[in-house]
């Protein structure tokens, strides 16, 4: 059964095709900050290189389980054997038996034989060039016997590599456990420590926009400036708390063309979700105390207002993550200084013939696009327009919700691209080398070779540019999609094409 069939009616009415704020780890819509993306890539290379231990720590609700699921997806795609232990009530030999069972290793007569059978399996996999990884979640619950077992397992090695790579994930209490004298041998073998933190104000706003956009609303639902501040204050930037608040808020959003969530709805969502702090005051404050508090808060707000405005996410602008839009060449994007006013009504917006955007569209013989994109597109009309543009060799990409290209001027004779903002969201039109395509065995050799070259420029594909479809090319594409917070699939859509073809999508790490 599809996820759409399981969605509550209020989410379906809002236009979602998946739950934007589920209470379970959602690796398909993982939001990567630049630091998380870098840590993920380093952890993957550490495990593939056979260096041993990786440690992941973070407070409750900061996304450890989701991080692990994304990492395991990458390991599976790279043909690694992975054992995932999420029930740490299994201790000692029971933990070893669970590991062997995941790897398909038979149960021995005793503990020593279990270790020997596992060692034989790991040697066979190493000889076949395959990486074996043990992932343990909630590792702070492991007892001394289990930690000693992990130390023994880390002794299974060749002259240069560990046969079993181990990932330990847990709450900060795990650090206290590893800091004990009796576990110092195990701790000394940790090659990388990844820490997950709560979001700051800016990342919190980008995260909410990202989740809403990926769930299928095309930016029709957004948060006001003050609602973003209130959400961060109530949630403290903790992803699990954000989900709890926003899940309740969506019950109060009426279906429509465009809706904005305000502070009152965030406050109600925090209260109903059990996130709002209880009042510490038993009695009503005196009028004098209220006045003093109000004056102090107002003075504090005036002092920090520029910082708030720099980090908040207005409905029409947001810095993408992890790519830096500011690194984009200045000759690519058309200025929208003369942008027509966009209203919430369904009345057609006139298409002024003298706007810079309109002049740019004329160069592409796509003047008709101005009115359609400004008024909003339903699904059927969007398909028709994309087909018309494809016949002209043009690609139209809709940017993820809240993400905007910078407003820059191009030369009068330039035909690089056109970009603007309409009811359908921020969009960009250009003439790509290839139109959107599916990556599979039937894809043309030249398309695949071009894709390999673009992924190679992003340091994700290091093999020969052979134009042959295979796991290395597909895995590199998936890594590129994850880096930019996109759906992981085999479709090279218009936005992926744009990111691959322009400096804005370049991975610099």
C-alpha positions, 0 to 999 in steps of 0.5 A: 500500500502506498504512503498516500493511501495511509495519509490522514484526510487533513494532509490529503486535503492540503495536497501532501503526498506523504506525511511531512512531519512523521514521528519515525525516522524518515531517511528518504527526506533527510535534511543535511546541513553542510556539517552533517553532509561532510560528516556523513561522507567522512564516515562512509569513507572511514568504514569503506577504508576499513579503519574500524570504529565510528562514534555517533552521539546526540541528544534525544530527538536530534536525528541519530536513527535517521542518520544511521538509516541514511548511512546504511542505505549508502552502505547497501548501495556500495554492496556492504554487508550490514548488521543493524542492532537496535535492541540493546537489551541483547547483551553478551553472547545474545548480541553476538548471535544477533550479529551472526544471524544478520550475516547468515552465520550459523550458531556455534556450540559455544561463544568461542565457536561463534567467534570463529565462525564469524571470523571465517565469514569476515575473511571470506567477505574481505577476500571478495572485496566486501565491507562488513559493518555492525551498526548499534543504536542506543549503545549507551545501554550496553553493559561491560560484557558487551563492550568487551565483546566489541573490543574482541570483535575489533581484534578481527583484522588483517595486517592493514585493515579491520575485518569488521567495521563498527558504528556505535550510536547513542545519547551523550551518556555513551561518552561517560561509558567510553570514558571509563578506564576499563573501556580505554582500549575500545575508546582508543580505536574510535577513528571518527566521532560525529556529534549531532546538535539541535538546529539554530534559528536559520536551520530550523526555518530551512528544515521546516520549509524543506519538509513541507516542500518535499511532502508535495505542497510546492510552497503553498504552506509557509511560516511567518517570520515570527512563527519561525522564531516561535517554533525555534523557541518552543522546540529549541531546534530539536527535530523531534520537537519540531515534528511534534509541534508542526504535526499539530499545526497542520490540523489548523491549516485550511486547504487553499491556494496559499496558507501562512502559519502564524505565531498563535498556531505554533503556540497552540501546536506546542501546547497540544504537542506537550512541548510548551513549557509550563508557567513557573509563576503561581500568581498573576504578575503585578502590572509593574512587573509586566511593564518591566518585562515588556520594556526589557523584552522590547529593548532586547528585540530592538538590539537583536532584530538585525540578527533575527532578520538575517537568520529567519526565512521569509516566504520568498527567500532562503539560502539553500543547504548545503550548496552556497547560492552566493558562489554562483557566477553573476552572469546566470540569473536575470534580475526580477526588479520589475517583477509583477505583483503577485496576488492570492486571487485566481485572476490572471496576472497581465504579462507586461511586455517591457519587463526584464523577465518578459524580454528574457522569455522572448529570447526563448520564444516562451512568452506564454510562460509568464502569465501561466507561471505567475497565476499558478499551475495545476498538475495537468497544466504543468505537464502540458507546459513542460511538454511544450517547453521540452519540444523547444529543447527547454527545461523548467525547474521549480526550486524547493520551497523557500529557496531562491536564486540571487537577483543578478543582472545579465548582459543584454544579449545573453540567453543564459536563463530566466528566473522569477517568482510566481504562485507556482513557486520560484522557477528557472528556465534554461536550455540544457544539454539534455532534457530530464531523463531516467537513469537505467540500462536503456539510457543513451551512452552519451547521456550517461557519460555526461552524467558521469563527468558532472558527478566526477566534477563534484568528486562523487564519481572517480571511475572511467567515463565509460557511458555504461549504466552501473552501480557506481554511476547510480550510487554517485547520483544518489549521493548527489541527491542526498547532498542537496536534500532531494528524493533519492531515485534514478530520475535526473529531473530538471532541478537535478539537471540545473544543479549538475550544470551550474556552479550553484550545485557544486559540492566543494567539500 
